[in-house]
């Protein structure tokens, strides 16, 4: 066995996984030869009677995994009849609707690479993704929220004659654009009986990064890496607890995995919600006995901060796994005091599960670190503290080969761009992003250090500290704050007094304070700091309340 690389990825020039690593991953069982289609077929067969439900004001659906499976196999047959198969690309831009599950599983049966696109991405982002992936099939909603996808895609596809465009929603077929095909029309056929045979080293999923930088990067995972990642997530997620609500967008990488793959490993019902409205989520929890088990910090804090939160809701949240964005210790300690057992994890779209904690690990490690390397994963720190990782769930490259060439060191080590420290027990704590360090007069200032301390203030529900231009020092720390419900915003003087009492050096204190109703966010809930930095440069983010 030589180096492992995908056979259908010449367009992306994917990396070769070093042969000794590939052999080790196979020998230890972290990789196997099962394709995504085979994994889906086995899981859905076991779960045919399990509930699959979509809560939506505009497009609700209720049924079973068996119903979705039959529809997915029928869609696969229709697409296969049109020449779609292994090596092709199926993209979908859908809210958390049943058609997203049908499309994802159909692509798996076909052996095609699937490209989830977050439902609220606009024409600029979608055009970039289409250029990067050249999909053969595109599945969209007709409309959702403020976005008219019919109008957007009619313009985007006007000079792209190739892709088949399928549209889901309530628009009658006669009112669709000429180019569009009703999604439902593809389901009234006999289903395929077997998943297509493909090389497990071929691309299976292309997930686009969440947009903390200006241009989303297309992250390519093979059948082997995505299968391993699904097992890693299942390993970390505790047994027991109520059925869970999935609010993270299925167009986002981790939302897609948690909705459409992880449940297949443990007969877990799926309850999708297409709009995250904390009051409505709390109502569903109380009336239907559903739970929320974490995700990005925002999903937990938005519930804890809501005036309708009660002890009844807390009883439906026995545990919460937090990751996908910085996890302030103030949040983990707050949740613990409320009776929620918290554990943290760390990863990215590129290497989704690098470290994590389990519920039976020491509380201090669960609350204050991002965990230990997960099975098969290795971590080391560079001289500047940057984290390097490699493991069986690490991606095989970007759609832009230039990015792939700069992302890896020799022997398969991935440059994460994050800075961290390892304690004597091997637990990792993320301390910053290399791109998130503020250089004030030549001195590095950690934004995360300031954020952690500011989160100790009762009034501060969420904070982002970013670099602001400074004529004298080059840049300085600027704090942007979202305040708690019915709380008065702190003043800059109050923030500085708190930081002084905490022992933080004066040169690290924020030199401006802005208060916002909410932050610009990625689909996974991360604050888009590059937008805040741009607003500070433009003068459109002013000090004072919103």
Number of C-alpha atoms within 10 A of each C-alpha: 7 11 13 19 21 24 15 18 16 9 12 19 20 26 20 16 22 15 15 13 18 19 16 14 19 14 11 11 12 22 23 16 15 16 26 28 25 19 18 22 20 12 19 23 13 15 20 17 15 17 17 22 20 20 18 15 9 13 16 15 15 13 14 17 26 18 17 21 22 20 26 27 28 22 29 31 25 21 20 16 10 10 11 21 24 22 19 20 25 30 29 26 23 30 27 29 24 21 24 25 23 24 26 26 28 31 33 30 30 29 30 27 29 27 30 27 26 26 25 19 15 13 16 11 16 20 15 14 24 18 10 16 21 17 20 20 20 22 25 25 24 22 21 17 10 7 16 13 21 18 13 17 20 16 12 15 16 9 8 10 8 11 18 18 20 20 27 20 18 12 14 8 15 8 8 15 13 9 14 20 17 20 19 15 13 17 19 12 14 14 17 19 13 12 22 19 15 24 20 22 20 26 32 31 28 28 27 24 20 23 19 16 13 11 14 16 22 24 22 29 29 26 30 27 27 25 25 24 28 22 16 22 18 18 15 19 17 16 9 8 15 17 18 20 23 24 21 26 27 30 26 23 27 22 21 21 17 18 25 19 26 22 18 24 18 13 17 16 20 22 19 25 23 23 17 14 13 20 15 13 18 22 15 16 22 17 8 11 15 20 25 26 24 22 23 19 23 21 20 20 18 16 20 20 15 14 11 13 17 13 10 12 21 19 17 20 24 20 24 24 26 27 22 19 19 21 23 21 17 18 22 23 18 15 21 17 10 15 15 20 21 24 29 29 28 26 18 17 22 24 23 22 26 28 24 26 26 20 17 10 11 11 17 9 20 25 24 20 26 27 26 25 21 19 17 19 18 16 19 16 16 11 7 9 18 21 23 21 22 22 26 27 29 29 28 26 30 25 24 17 16 12 13 19 14 10 17 18 11 7 13 19 18 22 17 19 16 17 21 19 17 19 10 7 9 12 19 26 21 21 19 20 17 15 11 20 20 23 16 20 14 10 12 12 21 20 23 22 15 20 21 19 18 26 18 18 16 13 18 21 20 23 23 21 27 24 26 23 15 14 8 9 12 14 17 25 26 24 26 26 27 21 23 18 12 9 12 12 18 19 16 18 13 12 19 18 13 16 21 13 9 12 10 15 9 10 13 20 20 23 15 18 21 22 22 19 10 13 20 15 16 17 22 25 18 20 22 18 21 18 17 23 18 14 14 19 14 10 10 10 19 16 18 16 16 11
